[in-house]
């Protein structure tokens, strides 16, 4: 958390990557039960907050013009939810969202922005709220908010709120790619063919990129077929990544952002450069994952 001289608190809202995502059931309220191995990229949006005479909100960045700046925005929903819980401390605040993650793209942008807003405002307003309390406040805003509050490798169960952090997990050199498709998560869940899949297999300690890829080969993303049926262009993104000879290619979340894992950061950077050259309009980023203790 960056705390500058003028009192601005600034946080990265990292991309969330579902390395594996199994759909294991459905709750009576319609939400799906998941079992997902999740990491966070070093790349993401940025949320900055500082005290102000009145509440303000501005957006910038590559995708900043594609989002509503009204109360539908998850950043403002997060501010409002925290203020309702701590009305006395919640002084007016200027919030700036720099948006670099594509919208509705399976890498948790909205949930990650909400989580970063909760953390930044909890610090600015000096509220006594631990991560568990922030998760409870954030869960109604998005099922991925609790995991985004962690920002470290984890396994998420339930609808995403039942979280176990993984102490030993390596950096994963990765490329994230999206050809410009936005996908509605509820629509993907609605056209799922199977909702009663087995959970993730038992996970041994994973120390190297090779260990992770060997484990991931036994898993999948159960939302992929449904997402590809709705948006066949995802197949092109998967193929383009596959052509860069990575260790593994998969879609994250409900899509359409796909990721590939490489042996080294240099391999990931070379693959991203190649992909960007042949697809200049795509969102393509070489990054790696945040580790416990980073
Ligand atoms: O909570 P979030 O905004 O991420 O989810 C969007 C929609 O995706 C939900 O309203 C629900 O229809 C569906 N969903 C689900 N099961 C989950 C997460 C999301 O069915 N675990």
Boltz pocket constraint, residues with backbone or C-beta under 6 A from the ligand:
constraints:
  - pocket:
      binder: B
      contacts: [[A, 30], [A, 31], [A, 32], [A, 33], [A, 34], [A, 139], [A, 141], [A, 142], [A, 143], [A, 144], [A, 158], [A, 159], [A, 160], [A, 185], [A, 186], [A, 189]]
      max_distance: 6.0
